[in-house]
């Protein structure tokens, strides 16, 4: 099971770095790009920790809890919603908003990282549950938008990723997998694999909506670049 956990972490790290860079490079979407890169960095930090033996006194442990709190509070919630709105509502957040939401997530991560397993605190757990539920409502809408443009497989994939992410969020605080060990290896194997799946599924779903909007002439432009589509379906930028 330890090997599976290691592989799941590598998968999530790969998805975070690769698709995070693609969000920035191809779509000029720094909200999603940076959040994906942060998740990738979190996975890399956890990977180093696992390879060094998983010592609870390791310097990586505080970072593990910080990155977890960062993403669960306002990262894979508010930041993701604002980032996806670029293809659902043609809304590109101004730089001030980008900075503000990342500062908010950083502050939340620094504060909430103190609440650590195996201790249970109802306040943070309820907060995580509420923000996840609100984000899930938007992601259901996001999947429906994909279905309506005919991207049914991607819509199903995004929907399954959202459902799996919600299940993981519930297990994180309120449920325990029977027979799991003291370090929750089974849970974290499922969680890391699920988070990697989410990063991948949302990227391809975003790409489909972006390309649909571009064909309809509805994709917002940013900066001094025009957007064209490459043979692989990836947009490329060229200076005007």
C-alpha positions in Angstrom: 0.0 0.0 0.0 2.9 2.3 0.7 4.1 1.9 -2.9 0.6 2.7 -4.2 0.5 5.8 -2.1 3.9 6.9 -3.5 2.7 6.3 -7.1 -0.5 8.3 -6.4 1.5 11.2 -5.1 3.7 11.1 -8.1 0.6 11.1 -10.3 -0.8 14.2 -8.5 2.5 16.0 -8.6 2.8 15.3 -12.4 -0.8 16.6 -13.0 -0.2 19.7 -11.0 3.0 20.8 -12.7 2.1 19.8 -16.2 -1.4 21.1 -16.4 -0.6 24.1 -14.2 2.0 25.2 -16.7 -0.4 24.6 -19.6 -3.0 26.8 -18.0 -0.5 29.6 -17.8 1.2 29.0 -21.1 -1.8 28.3 -23.3 -4.6 30.2 -21.6 -3.0 33.0 -19.6 -5.0 31.7 -16.6 -2.8 32.4 -13.6 -5.5 31.5 -11.1 -5.8 27.9 -12.2 -2.2 27.7 -13.3 -0.7 28.8 -10.0 -3.2 26.7 -8.0 -2.3 23.6 -10.0 1.4 24.4 -9.5 0.9 24.8 -5.8 -0.8 21.4 -5.6 2.1 20.0 -7.6 4.5 21.6 -5.1 2.5 20.1 -2.3 2.8 16.7 -3.9 6.6 17.1 -4.3 6.9 18.1 -0.7 5.0 15.0 0.4 7.1 12.9 -2.0 10.3 14.0 -0.3 8.7 13.3 3.1 7.7 9.8 2.1 11.1 9.0 0.5 12.8 10.2 3.7 10.8 7.8 5.8 7.7 9.8 6.8 9.2 11.0 10.0 6.6 13.1 11.9 9.4 15.5 13.1 10.5 16.2 9.5 10.6 19.8 8.2 8.2 18.7 5.5 5.3 18.0 7.9 4.3 21.7 8.6 4.4 22.3 4.8 2.1 19.2 4.2 -0.5 20.7 6.5 -0.1 24.2 5.2 -0.6 23.2 1.5 -3.6 21.0 2.5 -5.2 23.9 4.4 -4.4 26.3 1.6 -6.1 24.3 -1.1 -9.0 23.0 1.0 -9.9 26.5 2.2 -9.8 28.8 -0.8 -7.5 27.1 -3.3 -9.5 24.2 -4.9 -12.6 26.2 -4.0 -12.8 30.0 -4.6 -9.6 30.2 -6.8 -10.9 27.3 -8.9 -14.3 28.8 -9.3 -12.9 32.2 -10.3 -10.5 30.5 -12.7 -13.2 28.4 -14.4 -15.4 31.4 -14.8 -13.0 32.5 -17.6 -14.7 29.9 -19.8 -18.2 29.7 -18.2 -18.9 33.5 -17.8 -16.1 35.1 -19.9 -14.8 36.6 -16.7 -11.1 37.2 -16.3 -10.2 38.4 -12.8 -8.0 41.5 -12.7 -4.6 41.2 -11.2 -5.7 42.8 -7.9 -8.3 40.0 -7.5 -5.7 37.3 -8.3 -3.4 38.7 -5.6 -6.2 39.1 -3.1 -7.5 35.5 -3.3 -4.0 34.0 -3.1 -3.3 36.2 -0.1 -6.6 35.0 1.4 -5.7 31.4 0.8 -2.2 31.9 2.3 -3.6 33.4 5.4 -6.2 30.6 5.8 -3.5 28.0 5.2 -1.2 29.5 7.9 -4.1 29.6 10.4 -5.8 26.3 9.6 -2.7 24.2 9.4 -2.6 24.1 13.2 -5.7 21.8 13.2 -4.0 18.4 12.5 -5.0 14.8 12.4 -5.8 12.8 14.6 -7.3 15.7 16.5 -10.8 16.7 15.3 -12.1 20.3 15.5 -15.7 20.8 14.4 -15.2 24.4 13.4 -12.5 23.9 10.7 -14.1 20.7 9.6 -17.5 22.4 9.1 -15.8 25.3 7.2 -14.1 22.8 4.8 -17.4 21.0 4.3 -19.3 24.2 3.5 -16.8 25.6 1.0 -16.5 22.2 -0.7 -20.3 22.0 -1.0 -20.5 25.5 -2.5 -17.7 24.7 -4.9 -19.4 21.4 -5.9 -22.5 23.2 -6.9 -20.5 25.3 -9.3 -18.6 22.3 -10.6 -22.0 20.6 -11.3 -22.9 23.6 -13.4 -19.5 23.4 -15.1 -20.2 19.8 -16.1 -23.6 20.7 -17.4 -22.0 23.4 -19.6 -19.8 20.7 -21.1 -22.8 18.4 -21.7 -24.7 21.1 -23.5 -21.8 21.8 -26.0 -21.7 18.0 -26.8 -18.5 17.2 -24.7 -20.4 14.4 -22.9 -17.4 12.3 -22.0 -15.6 15.3 -20.6 -18.7 16.2 -18.7 -19.0 12.8 -17.2 -15.3 12.8 -16.3 -15.5 16.2 -14.6 -18.7 15.1 -12.8 -17.0 11.9 -11.6 -13.9 13.9 -10.5 -16.2 16.3 -8.5 -18.1 13.4 -6.9 -14.8 11.7 -5.9 -13.4 14.9 -4.6 -16.4 15.5 -2.4 -16.2 11.9 -1.1 -12.6 12.5 -0.2 -13.4 15.8 1.5 -16.0 14.0 3.7 -13.6 11.2 4.5 -10.9 13.6 5.4 -12.7 14.9 8.5 -15.9 13.0 9.2 -15.3 9.3 8.2 -12.5 6.8 8.5 -11.8 3.9 6.2 -12.2 0.6 8.2 -8.9 -1.1 8.7 -6.7 1.9 7.7 -3.4 2.2 9.5 -2.4 5.0 11.9 -1.0 7.2 9.2 -4.1 6.7 7.0 -2.2 5.3 4.1 -5.3 3.9 2.4 -7.1 7.2 2.6 -4.2 9.2 1.3 -3.7 6.8 -1.6 -7.3 7.4 -2.6 -7.1 11.1 -1.9 -3.9 11.7 -3.9 -5.2 9.7 -6.9 -8.5 11.6 -6.8 -6.8 15.0 -6.6 -4.6 14.1 -9.6 -7.7 13.0 -11.5 -9.4 16.3 -10.7 -6.5 18.3 -11.9 -6.4 16.4 -15.2 -10.2 16.2 -15.7 -10.7 19.9 -15.1 -7.9 20.9 -17.5 -9.3 18.9 -20.4 -12.8 20.1 -19.6 -11.6 23.7 -19.5 -9.8 23.2 -22.9 -13.0 22.0 -24.4 -15.1 25.0 -23.3 -12.3 27.4 -24.3 -12.2 25.9 -27.8 -16.0 26.0 -28.0 -16.0 29.6 -27.0 -13.3 30.4 -29.5 -15.3 28.9 -32.3 -18.3 30.9 -31.2 -16.3 34.0 -31.1 -17.0 34.4 -27.3 -13.5 33.8 -25.8 -12.3 36.9 -24.0 -9.0 38.3 -25.1 -6.3 39.3 -22.6 -3.2 41.5 -23.0 -1.8 42.1 -26.5 -2.1 38.6 -27.9 -4.5 36.9 -30.3 -5.5 33.3 -29.8 -5.3 30.6 -32.4 -5.6 26.8 -32.1 -2.8 24.4 -32.8 -3.1 21.0 -34.4 -3.2 19.4 -30.9 -6.2 21.5 -29.8 -4.0 23.8 -27.7 -4.3 27.6 -28.3 -1.2 29.5 -29.2 -0.6 33.2 -28.7 0.9 35.7 -31.1 1.6 39.3 -30.6 -0.6 41.8 -32.5 
